[in-house]
Structures are given as C-alpha cells and as structure tokens.
Amino acid sequence: MPAEPEVTAPQVVDAIEGAFGVTHGERRNHIKGRCAAGEFVGTAEVAKYSRSALFSGQPVPVIARFSLSGGNLKVPDTAKSGRGMALQFKLPQGQLHQITMLNTPMFGAAVPKTFHDLMVASRPDPATGKPDPEKLKAFRASHPDNLAQAQYLADNNPPASYAHSTYWGIHTFKFIGAQDKTTLVCWRFVPQDGEKRLSDEELKTAGANFLEKALIDRTAKGPVRWDMLVTLGQAGDPQDDPPQLWPSNRTEFKAGTLTITSASAQKGAACEAVNFDPMVMADGIAPTNDPILRFRSPAYAVSFGKRLSGQ
C-alpha cells in the first residue's frame, strides 16, 4: 500500500484559497488565462518509443489554454511567476490526452506538502495585505526543494508573449511502445518564433494585461508553432522528483509540432470549461510514480468541483 500523503487535495485547495482568495466559479490556480485552438502533428520517429495516436502523423485537434500561475485574477502580466500552457488533444474514437506545462524547467516542490506550505506562507497578513516576509524566509529555509524554481523565476524576466516562451512538461513520463516496451521521457515545447523575455525597462511599461492581446494579435497574423522536443532518460535519471533536472547530455529528438491558429478571451470559449488534468492519458503514454504528478488529479478535481458549483 502506498503511504498516505502528508496533505490532502482539499487541504491544498484550501491553502490556495487562503493565499489568493476566492473568485466564485473560477479556477483556484492559474485563474488568469486565455483560450486558443489548433492542431498537433507527430513525427514518425516517436513510433520507436510510443504507440500513442498522438504521434500518428495525422493532425490532432487541440484545445489550448495559456495562463499565469496563482489564484489572483488581477495579477499583472509582468509578475515574475510561472506561465502555463495546457493542451487537450482530441484523439480518434473519442479519446483525450492532456498535457499541462510551465515555462520553468523544474517544478517548485518534490512533494505536495511543499506546495501546501508555500501557499500557507504566502497568505497575506491582514495588517499589511502582503505575505509575512519572515514566514516566507522560514519556508525557504525548511523547503530546499522549492529553491531551484524560485531562483529560476527570480533570475529570468517573464516572456514578452506566450508565443515567445518555451514550456516544459516538468514531470517524467513513460512512453509505451510495441510489446509494452517502456522508455522514460521528459519533454518541452520550444517556440518557432524564438524565445524573448521582457527587458527590465519593458517590465515597467508593458502593462498589467498585455499577454492576451499579444497572443490574439499574433495568431491573427498567422499560425504560431512550437516544436515538441522529447528527451530520453537513462538508468538512474530521477523520475519522481520534479525539482531535479536530468543531465544536459541526454539524447533528444523532435516528436511533433503544435500549431495554434486562433486565440481569444477565455469567457465562453472552448478552454474555459476544461479541467486540464495531466493524468488524463490515452494509450501509449503513462505516468511515473512522481508524487506531484499523481496528486494533481485529485487537487484539480476538488478545484473543478468547486468551480462547477459556483463556489
């Protein structure tokens, strides 16, 4: 029997609500987002490793959502926080496959308790309206698994647009191929438009809500594309510790291209109602025992249930 988690999904969602407040009927995390749509076409090389219909070589329709981390609907687009790309692939015979990614190579927690404790430490002090610096300092000192992502976000300005950012899968997954052969993989989606971050000066002038318009304007000019690059794991590579990165010399190859052809505000659009649970996987791709990956599904379900009920 697996060990019981140190925190439950409802406790984590409660902690997120404590840190950011509640906007009724909306997501608890990554609340500020916009919708997009397009397609994905896989490459033939992936067939060596995965039998997933995602890599058939045929266009697969995609519902996408781009977002900012956190539960504050008014967070400025210049915030030094994570940016998300969530994808729902509509495979043949009604199958779905979902991927959620961040614009950081690693995640900021090895276990759900770390994320819970970060939310608790981030709860605003009623006297100041801001988190208590001493509580955040104590959190960082006692949770070293958060430091790599926090340092990455501090060292790198946010992207100039969603179209100019790489997004990482942050977890290790399993490709399941012929005869059920398993290969450990990580992936990232790299923009064909190239990576571009806001300069320090642009951080001051970009405005609080520029990302949505930038994405809509960019798709109006033509398709936006990302290459899916898959990295192959080797024996000993961590597969259940998302703050830890694999060595940079691992073999990688292009597994496909995501093409986004339209973007819109989220209200009433296709992505608004989707619960982008990354444990929704079709045959040919499977999860590892990563405790964060496994925890996301029940946590997303709690948030989704509250959203559906108007809470």
C-alpha positions in Angstrom: 0.0 0.0 0.0 1.4 3.4 -0.9 1.9 5.8 2.0 -0.8 8.3 2.7 0.1 11.8 1.5 1.1 14.3 4.2 -1.6 16.7 2.9 -4.9 16.1 1.2 -6.2 17.6 -2.0 -8.9 19.6 -0.1 -6.2 21.0 2.2 -4.1 22.2 -0.7 -7.0 23.8 -2.4 -8.0 25.5 0.9 -4.4 26.8 1.2 -4.5 28.2 -2.3 -7.8 30.0 -1.4 -6.1 31.3 1.8 -3.2 32.7 -0.3 -5.2 34.3 -3.1 -8.8 34.5 -2.0 -11.7 33.1 -4.0 -13.3 34.2 -7.2 -16.5 32.3 -7.3 -17.0 30.0 -10.3 -13.3 30.3 -11.4 -10.2 28.2 -11.2 -8.3 28.2 -7.9 -4.9 28.2 -9.6 -3.8 29.6 -12.9 -7.0 31.6 -12.7 -5.9 34.3 -15.2 -5.8 32.8 -18.7 -7.0 32.8 -22.3 -8.1 30.2 -24.8 -6.6 29.0 -28.0 -7.1 26.3 -30.6 -5.1 24.5 -33.3 -3.6 21.1 -34.0 -0.7 18.8 -33.3 1.2 16.6 -35.8 3.6 14.0 -34.5 6.7 12.7 -36.2 7.5 9.2 -37.4 10.5 8.8 -35.1 8.3 8.6 -32.0 6.8 5.3 -33.2 10.1 3.7 -32.0 9.1 4.5 -28.4 5.3 5.2 -28.2 2.2 3.7 -29.8 0.1 6.8 -28.9 -2.3 8.0 -31.5 -0.9 11.4 -30.7 2.1 10.6 -32.9 0.2 9.0 -35.8 1.4 11.8 -38.2 -2.2 12.9 -38.7 -3.4 16.3 -37.5 -4.8 16.0 -34.0 -7.2 18.8 -32.9 -6.1 20.8 -29.8 -7.8 23.0 -27.3 -5.2 25.1 -25.5 -5.1 27.5 -22.6 -2.3 29.9 -21.6 -2.2 31.2 -18.1 -0.4 32.8 -15.2 0.3 30.9 -12.0 -1.7 31.7 -8.9 -5.2 32.4 -7.9 -5.3 36.2 -8.3 -7.4 37.3 -11.3 -5.8 40.7 -11.2 -2.2 39.6 -11.1 -0.2 41.8 -13.6 1.2 40.1 -16.7 4.6 41.4 -15.7 4.7 39.3 -12.5 7.8 37.1 -12.0 5.7 34.0 -11.7 5.1 30.9 -13.8 3.3 30.9 -17.2 1.3 27.8 -18.2 0.4 26.0 -21.4 -2.3 23.4 -21.1 -3.3 21.2 -24.0 -6.2 18.9 -24.7 -5.7 16.6 -27.6 -8.8 15.1 -29.3 -7.7 11.7 -30.5 -9.7 9.2 -32.6 -12.6 7.2 -31.1 -13.3 10.0 -28.6 -10.1 9.5 -26.6 -8.5 12.5 -24.9 -4.9 13.2 -23.9 -4.0 16.2 -21.8 -0.7 17.9 -21.0 0.0 20.8 -18.6 3.3 22.6 -18.7 5.1 25.5 -17.2 7.7 27.9 -18.5 10.2 26.7 -15.9 12.3 23.6 -16.5 11.6 22.3 -13.0 8.7 22.4 -10.5 8.9 24.1 -7.1 8.1 21.1 -5.0 9.1 17.4 -4.7 6.1 16.5 -2.6 2.6 18.1 -2.3 3.4 19.2 1.3 5.9 21.7 0.0 3.4 23.3 -2.3 0.8 23.4 0.5 3.3 25.0 2.9 4.2 27.6 0.3 0.6 28.6 0.0 0.3 28.8 3.8 3.4 31.0 4.0 2.1 33.2 1.2 -1.2 34.0 2.9 -1.5 37.8 3.3 -1.0 39.3 6.7 -4.3 41.1 7.5 -2.4 44.1 8.7 -0.3 44.7 5.6 -2.3 42.8 2.8 1.0 41.1 1.9 2.7 37.8 2.9 4.8 38.0 6.1 8.5 38.1 4.9 9.6 36.1 8.0 7.2 33.3 7.2 8.4 33.2 3.6 12.0 33.2 4.8 11.3 30.3 7.2 9.5 28.4 4.4 12.6 28.7 2.1 14.9 27.6 4.8 12.9 24.5 5.5 11.9 23.5 2.0 15.1 23.2 -0.2 13.0 21.5 -3.0 11.4 24.9 -3.7 14.7 26.8 -4.3 15.6 25.9 -7.8 12.3 27.0 -9.4 12.2 30.1 -7.2 15.7 31.1 -8.3 14.9 30.4 -11.9 11.9 32.8 -11.7 13.9 35.4 -9.9 16.8 35.3 -12.4 14.6 35.3 -15.6 12.2 38.1 -16.6 8.8 36.8 -17.8 8.2 36.2 -21.5 7.3 39.1 -23.9 4.4 37.0 -25.1 3.1 33.5 -24.7 4.3 32.8 -28.2 7.9 33.6 -27.2 8.2 31.1 -24.4 9.3 27.5 -24.0 7.1 25.3 -21.9 8.4 22.2 -20.0 6.4 19.1 -19.0 8.2 19.4 -15.6 7.5 15.7 -14.9 8.9 12.4 -16.2 6.6 10.2 -18.2 6.7 6.8 -19.8 6.4 6.2 -23.5 4.8 2.7 -24.0 5.7 1.2 -27.4 5.3 -2.2 -29.1 5.3 -5.2 -26.8 4.8 -2.7 -24.0 8.4 -1.6 -24.0 8.7 1.4 -21.7 11.0 4.4 -22.2 11.3 7.2 -19.6 10.9 10.7 -21.2 10.7 14.3 -20.5 9.5 17.0 -23.0 9.4 20.6 -23.7 7.6 22.8 -26.3 10.0 25.2 -28.0 8.6 28.3 -29.9 9.4 28.6 -33.5 9.0 32.4 -33.0 12.1 32.2 -30.7 12.3 32.9 -27.0 12.1 36.5 -25.9 11.8 37.9 -22.4 10.8 41.4 -21.3 13.7 43.7 -20.6 13.9 45.4 -17.2 12.6 48.6 -18.9 9.7 46.7 -20.6 8.7 45.3 -17.2 7.9 48.9 -16.2 5.9 49.8 -19.3 4.3 46.6 -20.6 1.1 47.0 -18.6 -0.9 44.7 -16.5 -2.9 42.8 -19.2 -0.8 42.7 -22.4 -0.5 39.0 -22.8 -4.0 38.2 -24.0 -3.9 40.9 -26.7 -0.4 39.9 -27.8 -1.5 36.3 -28.3 -4.7 37.3 -30.2 -2.8 39.7 -32.4 -0.1 37.2 -33.1 -2.5 34.5 -34.2 -4.3 37.0 -36.4 -1.1 37.4 -38.4 -0.7 33.6 -38.9 -0.2 30.3 -37.1 2.1 30.1 -34.1 4.1 27.0 -33.7 6.1 25.1 -31.1 8.3 22.0 -31.6 7.8 19.2 -29.1 11.3 18.0 -28.1 11.5 14.7 -26.3 14.4 13.8 -24.1 15.2 10.1 -23.5 16.0 9.1 -19.9 18.8 6.7 -18.9 19.2 4.4 -15.9 19.5 6.4 -12.7 17.8 9.5 -14.0 15.2 10.8 -11.5 11.7 10.0 -12.4 9.8 11.0 -9.3 11.5 14.3 -8.3 10.3 17.2 -10.4 12.7 19.8 -9.0 15.6 17.7 -10.2 16.7 18.1 -13.9 18.3 15.4 -16.0 21.9 15.8 -17.2 22.1 18.0 -20.3 23.8 15.4 -22.5 20.7 13.2 -22.8 19.5 12.2 -26.3 16.6 14.2 -27.6 14.6 14.4 -30.8 11.6 16.3 -32.3 8.4 14.5 -31.6 6.0 16.8 -33.4 4.8 20.3 -33.9 2.0 22.2 -32.2 0.3 24.8 -34.3 -2.0 27.4 -32.7 -4.3 29.1 -35.2 -6.6 31.2 -33.1 -6.8 32.7 -29.6 -9.5 34.5 -27.7 -10.5 35.7 -24.3 -11.5 32.8 -22.1 -15.1 33.6 -21.3 -17.4 31.3 -23.2 -14.5 29.8 -25.2 -13.7 26.1 -25.5 -11.0 26.0 -22.9 -13.0 27.7 -20.1 -14.8 24.5 -19.1 -11.9 22.1 -19.5 -10.3 20.6 -16.4 -6.8 20.1 -17.7 -5.9 17.1 -15.5 -2.5 15.9 -16.7 -3.4 12.3 -15.6 -5.9 12.1 -18.5 -3.7 10.0 -20.8 -4.5 7.8 -23.8 -2.8 4.5 -24.5 0.9 4.9 -25.4 1.9 7.4 -22.7 1.8 6.7 -18.9 2.6 8.4 -15.7 5.5 7.7 -13.4 5.1 7.5 -9.6 6.0 11.2 -9.3 4.0 12.2 -6.2 3.3 15.7 -7.5 2.0 14.4 -10.9 -0.2 11.9 -9.1 -1.5 14.5 -6.7 -2.5 16.9 -9.4 -5.5 14.9 -10.4 -7.4 14.9 -7.1 -6.4 18.5 -6.4 -7.7 19.6 -9.9 -10.9 17.6 -9.2 -11.5 19.5 -6.0 -11.0 22.8 -7.7 -13.1 21.8 -10.7 -16.0 20.6 -8.5 -16.0 24.0 -6.7 -15.9 25.8 -10.0 -18.8 23.8 -11.4 -20.9 24.5 -8.3 -20.3 28.2 -8.5 -18.2 28.3 -5.3 
